[in-house]
Amino acid sequence: MANARALDKRRKSVRNIKKITRTMELIATARFKKAMDRAMASTEYTRRITQVVTDLANSGTEVKHPLLEGRDSTENAALVVLSANRGLCGGYNGNVVRTGQQRLDELKDTYANVKLVVSGKRGLANFKFRGIEVHEGYLHFEDKPAFDEVEPIANEFLADFISGKLDRLDVAYTKFISSAKQQAVVETLLPLGSLDDDDSEDTGGANNDYEFMPSAESILEEVVPASFRVKLFKCFLDAAVSEQIARMVAMKNATENAEDMIKNLSMTYNRARQAQITNEIMEIIGGVEALNN
């Protein structure tokens, strides 16, 4: 039978851990609600502008934009992996890293040069542990990614793609489908002509007729790059809300496990304490009998 004092000490330690996990669960819940509001607020705009660009790419119009045109070149590709700066969120980081590595291997089989860009300390550490070179990393994105923070990254990719330094851009992230479902996915964001948005509504595709004012060139020059920036920003928003959900679930499970452990330790402690008291009583009885003899 274990020592009662050691069991009590261990039970107190588990109670302290339970307080920490419960607090982290509450914090993650509050952050999740705020992150979900931001993600949901941008969903409709992202869906509509993506649908417009997709329709334009399939409309057969004579006006072209370099972001909509496919590339036959297989020289340069880039993969962006969105992970978290912190752990304690279940399999969130591991899932997105594994998904990103699978696409990375596929790109290396096709493209001569593949640039790997990783956001988040956990993703950087994971790829370093696997011996995979990361060409660029970002550590400043937390649970509230701002468009002003994502826009410079998007503009850099746009400039490289238009100048011919980049032929394809993929993004691996955890897509927020609902509060009960998040999935690690990889999407091709450049060229935009290859974009396939499952959330977009069917508006007729190539059968739509467009009238451009003042000109198709000026409108496409604004709409097409804006679509890419918004789509990349939406990936960061989805990753942020998915991270908080994963952490909330992980901490909830940890709290429940701590409660079960406390119950088991309490039962074991009570048995140990009862045995200890019984032994003390027997020793007293034995001492009294010895004095009487």
C-alpha positions as a Markdown table, in Angstrom:
| # | Residue | x | y | z |
|---|---|---|---|---|
| 1 | Met | 0.0 | 0.0 | 0.0 |
| 2 | Ala | 1.4 | 3.4 | -1.0 |
| 3 | Asn | 2.3 | 6.0 | 1.7 |
| 4 | Ala | -0.8 | 8.1 | 2.6 |
| 5 | Arg | 1.3 | 11.3 | 2.8 |
| 6 | Ala | 2.8 | 10.7 | -0.7 |
| 7 | Leu | -0.6 | 10.1 | -2.1 |
| 8 | Asp | -2.0 | 13.3 | -0.5 |
| 9 | Lys | 0.9 | 15.3 | -1.9 |
| 10 | Arg | 0.4 | 13.8 | -5.4 |
| 11 | Arg | -3.4 | 14.6 | -5.2 |
| 12 | Lys | -2.6 | 18.2 | -4.3 |
| 13 | Ser | -0.3 | 18.4 | -7.4 |
| 14 | Val | -3.0 | 17.0 | -9.7 |
| 15 | Arg | -5.5 | 19.6 | -8.3 |
| 16 | Asn | -3.1 | 22.4 | -9.1 |
| 17 | Ile | -2.6 | 21.0 | -12.6 |
| 18 | Lys | -6.4 | 20.8 | -12.9 |
| 19 | Lys | -6.7 | 24.5 | -12.0 |
| 20 | Ile | -4.2 | 25.4 | -14.7 |
| 21 | Thr | -5.8 | 23.3 | -17.4 |
| 22 | Arg | -9.3 | 24.6 | -16.5 |
| 23 | Thr | -8.0 | 28.2 | -16.7 |
| 24 | Met | -6.4 | 27.5 | -20.1 |
| 25 | Glu | -9.6 | 26.0 | -21.3 |
| 26 | Leu | -11.6 | 29.1 | -20.3 |
| 27 | Ile | -9.0 | 31.4 | -22.0 |
| 28 | Ala | -9.1 | 29.3 | -25.2 |
| 29 | Thr | -12.9 | 29.4 | -25.2 |
| 30 | Ala | -12.9 | 33.2 | -25.0 |
| 31 | Arg | -10.3 | 33.5 | -27.7 |
| 32 | Phe | -12.1 | 31.0 | -29.8 |
| 33 | Lys | -15.3 | 33.0 | -29.8 |
| 34 | Lys | -13.5 | 36.2 | -30.8 |
| 35 | Ala | -11.5 | 34.4 | -33.5 |
| 36 | Met | -14.6 | 32.7 | -34.9 |
| 37 | Asp | -16.4 | 36.0 | -35.1 |
| 38 | Arg | -13.5 | 37.4 | -37.2 |
| 39 | Ala | -13.4 | 34.4 | -39.4 |
| 40 | Met | -17.1 | 34.3 | -40.0 |
| 41 | Ala | -17.2 | 38.0 | -40.7 |
| 42 | Ser | -14.7 | 37.5 | -43.6 |
| 43 | Thr | -16.2 | 34.3 | -44.9 |
| 44 | Glu | -19.0 | 35.8 | -47.1 |
| 45 | Tyr | -16.7 | 38.4 | -48.6 |
| 46 | Thr | -14.0 | 35.9 | -49.3 |
| 47 | Arg | -16.6 | 33.5 | -50.9 |
| 48 | Arg | -18.1 | 36.1 | -53.1 |
| 49 | Ile | -14.9 | 37.7 | -54.4 |
| 50 | Thr | -13.4 | 34.2 | -55.0 |
| 51 | Gln | -16.5 | 33.3 | -57.0 |
| 52 | Val | -16.2 | 36.4 | -59.1 |
| 53 | Val | -12.6 | 35.7 | -59.9 |
| 54 | Thr | -13.4 | 32.0 | -60.7 |
| 55 | Asp | -16.2 | 33.1 | -63.0 |
| 56 | Leu | -13.9 | 35.6 | -64.7 |
| 57 | Ala | -11.3 | 32.9 | -65.2 |
| 58 | Asn | -13.9 | 30.7 | -66.9 |
| 59 | Ser | -16.0 | 33.4 | -68.7 |
| 60 | Gly | -14.0 | 33.4 | -71.9 |
| 61 | Thr | -13.4 | 37.1 | -71.8 |
| 62 | Glu | -10.5 | 38.4 | -74.0 |
| 63 | Val | -9.1 | 40.3 | -71.1 |
| 64 | Lys | -6.4 | 38.3 | -69.3 |
| 65 | His | -4.6 | 38.8 | -66.0 |
| 66 | Pro | -1.3 | 37.1 | -65.1 |
| 67 | Leu | -2.7 | 35.8 | -61.8 |
| 68 | Leu | -5.4 | 33.9 | -63.7 |
| 69 | Glu | -3.2 | 32.2 | -66.2 |
| 70 | Gly | -1.7 | 28.8 | -65.6 |
| 71 | Arg | 2.0 | 28.2 | -65.8 |
| 72 | Asp | 3.6 | 25.5 | -67.9 |
| 73 | Ser | 6.9 | 26.1 | -66.2 |
| 74 | Thr | 8.0 | 23.8 | -63.4 |
| 75 | Glu | 10.9 | 25.8 | -62.1 |
| 76 | Asn | 9.8 | 27.5 | -58.9 |
| 77 | Ala | 7.1 | 26.7 | -56.4 |
| 78 | Ala | 6.4 | 27.8 | -52.8 |
| 79 | Leu | 4.6 | 26.1 | -49.9 |
| 80 | Val | 3.3 | 28.1 | -46.9 |
| 81 | Val | 2.6 | 26.0 | -43.7 |
| 82 | Leu | 0.5 | 27.7 | -41.0 |
| 83 | Ser | 1.2 | 26.3 | -37.5 |
| 84 | Ala | 1.0 | 27.7 | -34.0 |
| 85 | Asn | 3.5 | 29.4 | -31.8 |
| 86 | Arg | 2.4 | 27.3 | -28.8 |
| 87 | Gly | 1.6 | 23.7 | -28.0 |
| 88 | Leu | -1.0 | 22.1 | -25.7 |
| 89 | Cys | -3.5 | 22.0 | -28.5 |
| 90 | Gly | -3.7 | 18.3 | -29.2 |
| 91 | Gly | -2.7 | 17.1 | -32.7 |
| 92 | Tyr | -3.2 | 20.6 | -34.3 |
| 93 | Asn | 0.4 | 21.2 | -35.2 |
| 94 | Gly | 1.3 | 17.7 | -36.0 |
| 95 | Asn | -1.6 | 17.3 | -38.5 |
| 96 | Val | -0.9 | 20.5 | -40.4 |
| 97 | Val | 2.9 | 19.7 | -40.5 |
| 98 | Arg | 2.2 | 16.2 | -41.9 |
| 99 | Thr | -0.2 | 17.5 | -44.5 |
| 100 | Gly | 2.3 | 20.2 | -45.5 |
| 101 | Gln | 5.2 | 17.7 | -45.8 |
| 102 | Gln | 3.1 | 15.4 | -48.0 |
| 103 | Arg | 2.5 | 18.3 | -50.4 |
| 104 | Leu | 6.1 | 19.4 | -50.1 |
| 105 | Asp | 7.3 | 15.9 | -51.3 |
| 106 | Glu | 4.8 | 16.1 | -54.2 |
| 107 | Leu | 6.1 | 19.6 | -55.2 |
| 108 | Lys | 9.7 | 18.5 | -55.1 |
| 109 | Asp | 8.9 | 15.6 | -57.5 |
| 110 | Thr | 7.5 | 18.2 | -60.0 |
| 111 | Tyr | 9.3 | 21.5 | -59.5 |
| 112 | Ala | 13.0 | 22.1 | -59.6 |
| 113 | Asn | 13.0 | 24.6 | -56.7 |
| 114 | Val | 10.6 | 24.6 | -53.8 |
| 115 | Lys | 10.6 | 27.3 | -51.2 |
| 116 | Leu | 9.2 | 26.4 | -47.8 |
| 117 | Val | 7.7 | 29.1 | -45.7 |
| 118 | Val | 6.5 | 28.3 | -42.2 |
| 119 | Ser | 4.5 | 30.4 | -39.7 |
| 120 | Gly | 4.6 | 29.4 | -36.1 |
| 121 | Lys | 7.3 | 28.2 | -33.7 |
| 122 | Arg | 5.9 | 24.7 | -33.5 |
| 123 | Gly | 6.0 | 24.2 | -37.3 |
| 124 | Leu | 9.5 | 25.6 | -37.5 |
| 125 | Ala | 10.7 | 23.2 | -34.7 |
| 126 | Asn | 8.9 | 20.3 | -36.3 |
| 127 | Phe | 10.5 | 20.7 | -39.7 |
| 128 | Lys | 13.9 | 21.3 | -38.2 |
| 129 | Phe | 13.5 | 18.1 | -36.3 |
| 130 | Arg | 12.7 | 16.3 | -39.5 |
| 131 | Gly | 15.8 | 17.8 | -41.1 |
| 132 | Ile | 13.8 | 19.8 | -43.7 |
| 133 | Glu | 15.2 | 23.2 | -44.6 |
| 134 | Val | 12.8 | 26.2 | -44.0 |
| 135 | His | 13.6 | 29.2 | -46.2 |
| 136 | Glu | 11.6 | 31.7 | -44.3 |
| 137 | Gly | 9.7 | 31.7 | -41.0 |
| 138 | Tyr | 7.2 | 34.0 | -39.2 |
| 139 | Leu | 6.7 | 34.1 | -35.5 |
| 140 | His | 4.5 | 37.2 | -35.0 |
| 141 | Phe | 1.1 | 35.7 | -35.8 |
| 142 | Glu | -1.0 | 34.9 | -32.8 |
| 143 | Asp | -4.8 | 34.3 | -32.3 |
| 144 | Lys | -5.6 | 37.7 | -33.9 |
| 145 | Pro | -3.9 | 37.9 | -37.3 |
| 146 | Ala | -4.4 | 41.3 | -38.9 |
| 147 | Phe | -4.8 | 42.0 | -42.6 |
| 148 | Asp | -2.0 | 44.6 | -42.4 |
| 149 | Glu | 0.4 | 41.8 | -41.2 |
| 150 | Val | -0.6 | 39.4 | -44.0 |
| 151 | Glu | -0.7 | 41.9 | -46.8 |
| 152 | Pro | 3.1 | 42.4 | -47.1 |
| 153 | Ile | 3.5 | 38.6 | -47.4 |
| 154 | Ala | 0.8 | 38.4 | -50.0 |
| 155 | Asn | 2.3 | 41.3 | -52.0 |
| 156 | Glu | 5.7 | 39.6 | -52.0 |
| 157 | Phe | 4.1 | 36.4 | -53.5 |
| 158 | Leu | 2.2 | 38.5 | -56.0 |
| 159 | Ala | 5.3 | 40.3 | -57.2 |
| 160 | Asp | 7.3 | 37.0 | -57.5 |
| 161 | Phe | 4.4 | 35.3 | -59.4 |
| 162 | Ile | 3.9 | 38.2 | -61.8 |
| 163 | Ser | 7.6 | 38.6 | -62.5 |
| 164 | Gly | 8.0 | 34.9 | -63.2 |
| 165 | Lys | 10.0 | 34.1 | -60.1 |
| 166 | Leu | 7.2 | 31.9 | -58.8 |
| 167 | Asp | 5.1 | 29.5 | -60.8 |
| 168 | Arg | 2.8 | 28.0 | -58.0 |
| 169 | Leu | 1.9 | 28.8 | -54.4 |
| 170 | Asp | 0.3 | 26.3 | -52.0 |
| 171 | Val | -0.9 | 26.9 | -48.5 |
| 172 | Ala | -1.2 | 24.2 | -45.8 |
| 173 | Tyr | -3.4 | 25.2 | -42.9 |
| 174 | Thr | -6.3 | 23.9 | -40.7 |
| 175 | Lys | -9.5 | 24.9 | -42.4 |
| 176 | Phe | -12.4 | 25.9 | -40.1 |
| 177 | Ile | -15.5 | 24.1 | -41.3 |
| 178 | Ser | -17.5 | 24.4 | -38.1 |
| 179 | Ser | -17.0 | 24.5 | -34.4 |
| 180 | Ala | -17.1 | 20.7 | -34.4 |
| 181 | Lys | -15.0 | 20.1 | -37.5 |
| 182 | Gln | -11.6 | 21.4 | -38.6 |
| 183 | Gln | -9.4 | 19.8 | -41.2 |
| 184 | Ala | -5.8 | 20.1 | -42.2 |
| 185 | Val | -5.8 | 20.9 | -45.9 |
| 186 | Val | -3.6 | 22.2 | -48.7 |
| 187 | Glu | -4.9 | 24.8 | -51.2 |
| 188 | Thr | -3.3 | 26.1 | -54.3 |
| 189 | Leu | -3.7 | 29.9 | -54.2 |
| 190 | Leu | -1.6 | 30.9 | -57.3 |
| 191 | Pro | -2.4 | 30.8 | -60.0 |
| 192 | Leu | -6.0 | 31.9 | -59.2 |
| 193 | Gly | -7.3 | 30.2 | -62.3 |
| 194 | Ser | -6.7 | 26.9 | -60.5 |
| 195 | Leu | -8.6 | 28.0 | -57.4 |
| 196 | Asp | -11.4 | 25.6 | -56.4 |
| 197 | Asp | -13.4 | 27.0 | -53.5 |
| 198 | Asp | -15.7 | 24.4 | -52.1 |
| 199 | Asp | -17.6 | 27.0 | -50.1 |
| 200 | Ser | -18.4 | 29.2 | -53.2 |
| 201 | Glu | -21.9 | 29.3 | -54.5 |
| 202 | Asp | -22.9 | 28.2 | -57.9 |
| 203 | Thr | -23.6 | 31.4 | -59.9 |
| 204 | Gly | -23.4 | 29.9 | -63.4 |
| 205 | Gly | -19.6 | 30.0 | -63.9 |
| 206 | Ala | -18.7 | 30.6 | -67.5 |
| 207 | Asn | -22.3 | 31.4 | -68.4 |
| 208 | Asn | -22.2 | 34.7 | -66.6 |
| 209 | Asp | -22.0 | 37.9 | -68.7 |
| 210 | Tyr | -20.0 | 40.8 | -67.4 |
| 211 | Glu | -20.0 | 44.4 | -68.3 |
| 212 | Phe | -16.9 | 46.3 | -67.3 |
| 213 | Met | -16.9 | 50.0 | -66.4 |
| 214 | Pro | -14.7 | 51.9 | -66.9 |
| 215 | Ser | -12.7 | 49.1 | -68.4 |
| 216 | Ala | -12.1 | 45.4 | -67.8 |
| 217 | Glu | -8.3 | 46.0 | -67.4 |
| 218 | Ser | -8.7 | 48.5 | -64.5 |
| 219 | Ile | -11.3 | 46.4 | -62.7 |
| 220 | Leu | -9.3 | 43.1 | -63.0 |
| 221 | Glu | -6.2 | 44.9 | -61.9 |
| 222 | Glu | -7.9 | 45.6 | -58.6 |
| 223 | Val | -10.2 | 42.6 | -58.1 |
| 224 | Val | -7.8 | 39.8 | -58.9 |
| 225 | Pro | -4.9 | 40.7 | -56.6 |
| 226 | Ala | -7.5 | 41.6 | -53.9 |
| 227 | Ser | -8.9 | 38.2 | -54.2 |
| 228 | Phe | -5.6 | 36.5 | -53.5 |
| 229 | Arg | -4.8 | 38.8 | -50.5 |
| 230 | Val | -8.2 | 38.1 | -49.0 |
| 231 | Lys | -7.9 | 34.4 | -49.6 |
| 232 | Leu | -4.5 | 34.2 | -47.9 |
| 233 | Phe | -5.8 | 36.3 | -45.0 |
| 234 | Lys | -8.7 | 33.9 | -44.6 |
| 235 | Cys | -6.3 | 31.0 | -44.3 |
| 236 | Phe | -4.6 | 32.8 | -41.4 |
| 237 | Leu | -8.0 | 33.4 | -39.8 |
| 238 | Asp | -9.1 | 29.8 | -40.2 |
| 239 | Ala | -5.8 | 28.6 | -38.7 |
| 240 | Ala | -6.2 | 30.9 | -35.7 |
| 241 | Val | -9.7 | 29.8 | -34.8 |
| 242 | Ser | -8.9 | 26.1 | -35.4 |
| 243 | Glu | -5.9 | 26.4 | -33.0 |
| 244 | Gln | -8.1 | 27.8 | -30.3 |
| 245 | Ile | -10.7 | 25.1 | -30.7 |
| 246 | Ala | -8.0 | 22.4 | -30.6 |
| 247 | Arg | -6.5 | 24.0 | -27.4 |
| 248 | Met | -10.0 | 24.3 | -25.9 |
| 249 | Val | -10.7 | 20.6 | -26.5 |
| 250 | Ala | -7.3 | 19.5 | -25.4 |
| 251 | Met | -7.5 | 21.4 | -22.1 |
| 252 | Lys | -11.1 | 20.2 | -21.5 |
| 253 | Asn | -9.9 | 16.6 | -21.9 |
| 254 | Ala | -6.9 | 17.3 | -19.6 |
| 255 | Thr | -9.2 | 18.8 | -16.9 |
| 256 | Glu | -11.5 | 15.7 | -17.1 |
| 257 | Asn | -8.6 | 13.4 | -16.9 |
| 258 | Ala | -7.3 | 15.3 | -13.8 |
| 259 | Glu | -10.7 | 14.9 | -12.2 |
| 260 | Asp | -10.7 | 11.2 | -12.7 |
| 261 | Met | -7.1 | 10.9 | -11.4 |
| 262 | Ile | -8.1 | 12.9 | -8.3 |
| 263 | Lys | -11.0 | 10.5 | -7.6 |
| 264 | Asn | -8.7 | 7.5 | -8.0 |
| 265 | Leu | -6.1 | 9.0 | -5.8 |
| 266 | Ser | -8.7 | 9.9 | -3.2 |
| 267 | Met | -9.9 | 6.3 | -3.0 |
| 268 | Thr | -6.4 | 5.0 | -2.8 |
| 269 | Tyr | -5.5 | 7.6 | -0.1 |
| 270 | Asn | -8.6 | 6.7 | 2.0 |
| 271 | Arg | -7.6 | 3.0 | 1.9 |
| 272 | Ala | -4.0 | 3.8 | 2.8 |
| 273 | Arg | -5.1 | 6.1 | 5.6 |
| 274 | Gln | -7.5 | 3.5 | 6.9 |
| 275 | Ala | -4.8 | 0.9 | 6.9 |
| 276 | Gln | -2.5 | 3.3 | 8.6 |
| 277 | Ile | -5.0 | 4.0 | 11.4 |
| 278 | Thr | -5.7 | 0.3 | 11.8 |
| 279 | Asn | -2.0 | -0.4 | 12.2 |
| 280 | Glu | -1.7 | 2.3 | 14.8 |
| 281 | Ile | -4.7 | 0.9 | 16.7 |
| 282 | Met | -3.2 | -2.6 | 16.6 |
| 283 | Glu | 0.1 | -1.2 | 17.9 |
| 284 | Ile | -1.7 | 0.5 | 20.8 |
| 285 | Ile | -3.6 | -2.6 | 21.7 |
| 286 | Gly | -0.4 | -4.6 | 21.5 |
| 287 | Gly | 1.4 | -2.2 | 23.8 |
| 288 | Val | -1.5 | -2.3 | 26.3 |
| 289 | Glu | -1.4 | -6.1 | 26.3 |
| 290 | Ala | 2.4 | -6.1 | 26.8 |
| 291 | Leu | 2.0 | -3.8 | 29.9 |
| 292 | Asn | -0.7 | -6.0 | 31.4 |
| 293 | Asn | 1.5 | -9.1 | 31.0 |
